Amino acid sequence: MRLAALEEAPYAFGSTYQREVGFDGARWRWCVTDRVIYVAEVDGVVVGAVSGVDGEVNGSAAMIAMWVDPRFRRQGVGDVLVKTVMEWARGKRYGQMFLWVTEVNAGAERLYARNGFVRTGATQEVRPGELEHEMSRLL
Ligand SMILES: CC(C)(COP(=O)(O)OP(=O)(O)OC[C@H]1O[C@@H](n2cnc3c(N)ncnc32)[C@H](O)[C@@H]1OP(=O)(O)O)[C@@H](O)C(=O)NCCC(=O)NCCS
């Protein structure tokens, strides 16, 4: 699913398909040790995923690696994933959640804004000449 996401939506992520397609089994296993991953299923088919990790700010969590299969978009799957990872963070007693969204990804930013996230004002270059914006919300 991660490789499908990187291949399908390269504009949305800091990493690339070319970088991760070479990961070996040990590296993939390592990738699932430091985060929680929720997958969304429709009729038993996995159609999307999101991850939650420790944030950089003390007491905060971060939402990363959000992706929904294009065939299942605009049906509220993304919304369920955002709400689910926020519930996980609340359950772990995190007080705030952060995420990064690329400047070209207006659809994802709307999804996050609808769920209470606002831009913090922090930006970073995700690719030469392309910025991503940090968003956050209190939990
Ligand atoms: C961003 C992304 C996760 C959204 O997933 P999604 O499942 O389509 O999200 P939702 O269905 O909850 O919301 C998307 C839109 O569908 C609308 N929608 C939700 N349910 C709907 C329904 N039943 N009928 C019609 N529209 C609906 C929402 O209002 C929203 O509209 P908007 O784009 O005008 O704001 C998805 O587009 C994606 O994977 N993009 C590529 C990867 C990516 O950008 N990841 C985020 C990295 S930060």
The ligand as an SDF file (V2000), in Angstrom:
LIG
                    3D

 48 50  0  0  0  0  0  0  0  0999 V2000
   -6.4440   13.4940    0.6390 C   0  0  0  0  0  0  0  0  0  0  0  0
   -7.1520   12.1440    0.6390 C   0  0  0  0  0  0  0  0  0  0  0  0
   -6.5380   11.2630    1.7410 C   0  0  0  0  0  0  0  0  0  0  0  0
   -8.6360   12.3420    0.9150 C   0  0  0  0  0  0  0  0  0  0  0  0
   -9.2670   11.0660    1.0050 O   0  0  0  0  0  0  0  0  0  0  0  0
  -10.8550   10.9020    0.7480 P   0  0  0  0  0  0  0  0  0  0  0  0
  -11.2140    9.5400    1.2070 O   0  0  0  0  0  0  0  0  0  0  0  0
  -11.1980   11.2950   -0.6260 O   0  0  0  0  0  0  0  0  0  0  0  0
  -11.4170   11.9920    1.7840 O   0  0  0  0  0  0  0  0  0  0  0  0
  -12.9500   12.3350    2.0590 P   0  0  0  0  0  0  0  0  0  0  0  0
  -13.8420   11.5070    1.2240 O   0  0  0  0  0  0  0  0  0  0  0  0
  -13.1370   12.2900    3.5370 O   0  0  0  0  0  0  0  0  0  0  0  0
  -13.0410   13.8630    1.6090 O   0  0  0  0  0  0  0  0  0  0  0  0
  -12.7020   14.2250    0.2820 C   0  0  0  0  0  0  0  0  0  0  0  0
  -13.8310   15.0250   -0.3510 C   0  0  0  0  0  0  0  0  0  0  0  0
  -14.9390   14.1690   -0.5950 O   0  0  0  0  0  0  0  0  0  0  0  0
  -16.1120   14.7710   -0.0600 C   0  0  0  0  0  0  0  0  0  0  0  0
  -17.0090   13.6840    0.3090 N   0  0  0  0  0  0  0  0  0  0  0  0
  -16.9300   12.9070    1.4200 C   0  0  0  0  0  0  0  0  0  0  0  0
  -17.9320   12.0010    1.4180 N   0  0  0  0  0  0  0  0  0  0  0  0
  -18.6350   12.2220    0.2750 C   0  0  0  0  0  0  0  0  0  0  0  0
  -19.7540   11.6170   -0.3000 C   0  0  0  0  0  0  0  0  0  0  0  0
  -20.3860   10.6020    0.2970 N   0  0  0  0  0  0  0  0  0  0  0  0
  -20.1920   12.0720   -1.5020 N   0  0  0  0  0  0  0  0  0  0  0  0
  -19.5680   13.0740   -2.1130 C   0  0  0  0  0  0  0  0  0  0  0  0
  -18.4720   13.7060   -1.6260 N   0  0  0  0  0  0  0  0  0  0  0  0
  -18.0300   13.2800   -0.4320 C   0  0  0  0  0  0  0  0  0  0  0  0
  -15.6220   15.5990    1.0770 C   0  0  0  0  0  0  0  0  0  0  0  0
  -16.5030   16.6090    1.4620 O   0  0  0  0  0  0  0  0  0  0  0  0
  -14.3520   16.1440    0.4980 C   0  0  0  0  0  0  0  0  0  0  0  0
  -14.6470   17.2540   -0.3370 O   0  0  0  0  0  0  0  0  0  0  0  0
  -13.5860   18.4070   -0.6560 P   0  0  0  0  0  0  0  0  0  0  0  0
  -12.4290   17.7580   -1.3430 O   0  0  0  0  0  0  0  0  0  0  0  0
  -14.3300   19.3530   -1.5250 O   0  0  0  0  0  0  0  0  0  0  0  0
  -13.1930   18.9910    0.6690 O   0  0  0  0  0  0  0  0  0  0  0  0
   -7.0170   11.4320   -0.7420 C   0  0  0  0  0  0  0  0  0  0  0  0
   -7.4380   12.3000   -1.7450 O   0  0  0  0  0  0  0  0  0  0  0  0
   -5.6080   10.9580   -1.0600 C   0  0  0  0  0  0  0  0  0  0  0  0
   -5.2100    9.8600   -0.6820 O   0  0  0  0  0  0  0  0  0  0  0  0
   -4.8260   11.7960   -1.7950 N   0  0  0  0  0  0  0  0  0  0  0  0
   -3.4910   11.4240   -2.2040 C   0  0  0  0  0  0  0  0  0  0  0  0
   -2.5540   11.2510   -1.0460 C   0  0  0  0  0  0  0  0  0  0  0  0
   -2.5510   12.4510   -0.1410 C   0  0  0  0  0  0  0  0  0  0  0  0
   -2.7320   13.5760   -0.5630 O   0  0  0  0  0  0  0  0  0  0  0  0
   -2.2760   12.2010    1.1610 N   0  0  0  0  0  0  0  0  0  0  0  0
   -2.2040   13.2480    2.1460 C   0  0  0  0  0  0  0  0  0  0  0  0
   -0.7820   13.6060    2.4190 C   0  0  0  0  0  0  0  0  0  0  0  0
   -0.6570   14.9770    3.5510 S   0  0  0  0  0  0  0  0  0  0  0  0
  1  2  1  0
  2  3  1  0
  2  4  1  0
  2 36  1  0
  4  5  1  0
  5  6  1  0
  6  7  2  0
  6  8  1  0
  6  9  1  0
  9 10  1  0
 10 11  2  0
 10 12  1  0
 10 13  1  0
 13 14  1  0
 14 15  1  0
 15 16  1  0
 15 30  1  0
 16 17  1  0
 17 18  1  0
 17 28  1  0
 18 19  1  0
 18 27  1  0
 19 20  2  0
 20 21  1  0
 21 22  1  0
 21 27  2  0
 22 23  1  0
 22 24  2  0
 24 25  1  0
 25 26  2  0
 26 27  1  0
 28 29  1  0
 28 30  1  0
 30 31  1  0
 31 32  1  0
 32 33  2  0
 32 34  1  0
 32 35  1  0
 36 37  1  0
 36 38  1  0
 38 39  2  0
 38 40  1  0
 40 41  1  0
 41 42  1  0
 42 43  1  0
 43 44  2  0
 43 45  1  0
 45 46  1  0
 46 47  1  0
 47 48  1  0
M  END
$$$$
